[in-house]
């Protein structure tokens, strides 16, 4: 999985990140939208599947970017009694929807390629090459704009992968146009279309795997629970850490809950202990929201004792 820098619980930094993502998405949408209609027209006139596939993907790009923008807006709405974390998970759902839409695009490409293998049409190589070349420049620019924000957000990554798929499609269009002009290989058009479809399936599959990991409340890929437990147990007064859980509400917003056994006798010592534990979790490991329950012994815990073992498994009655 791609490692993302953790944003932590700093509200200003979190809002800055969202503002940057929103700005990047708007710029990419303007770039894609400005050329989208021209590529659709070029694909119809030249009768090129590769170009039509690239054009259809560019339409999907604009839709995906628009969906990502709507998700950011919804995620920014305040929390409520019925949704204590607000609507931040909307960004993950948008990423999932974008990934599935990529599968639909790939399915259409495969179907059309099959028809063209059976009855190869005449393809206008010159127009195909010209339109594909301009589309390549547009997609490179859009990908550069989205790349930085995609490292932090699955929502933006979903839109970014749409653009990357389109960029690969433009490369394929240019390559097919050259083969048709130089060698007259019209069959290169559906072949390139199939390659584009396979690449789209692969990249969307990676995104779906990451999204499902978040929805299943898996441990964030950027968080080493064994190292975190070790650091917490180094705090003076801590005798063990157990029943620890970590998950992501949305990309970069990580949540932690843990039970900590302590021999701190006085309330002021327990307050100091909690501050130290929170400082480590938030400052060193980028946890955005955390809940720590202090206990004098394991006998006070009514939960199953989930602990971290060397193999990354949880379970058992040990502490640590």
Secondary structure, 3 states (H helix, E strand, C coil): CCCCCCCCCCHHHHHHHHHHHHHHHHHHHHHHHHHHHHHHHHHHHHCCHHHHHHHHHHHHHHHHHHHHHHHHHHHCCCCCCCCCCCCCCHHHHHHHHHHHHHHHHHHHHHHHHHHHHHCCCCCCHHHHHHHHHHHHHHHHHHHHHHHHHHCCCHHHHHHHHHHHHHHHHHHHHHHHHHHHHHHCCCHHHHHHHHHHHHHHHHHHHHHHHHHHHHHCCCCCCCCCHHHHHHHHHCCCCEEEEEEEEEEEEECCEEEEEEEEEECCCCHHHHHHHHHHHHHHHHHHCCCCEEEEEEECCHHHCCCCCCCECCCCCECCCCCC
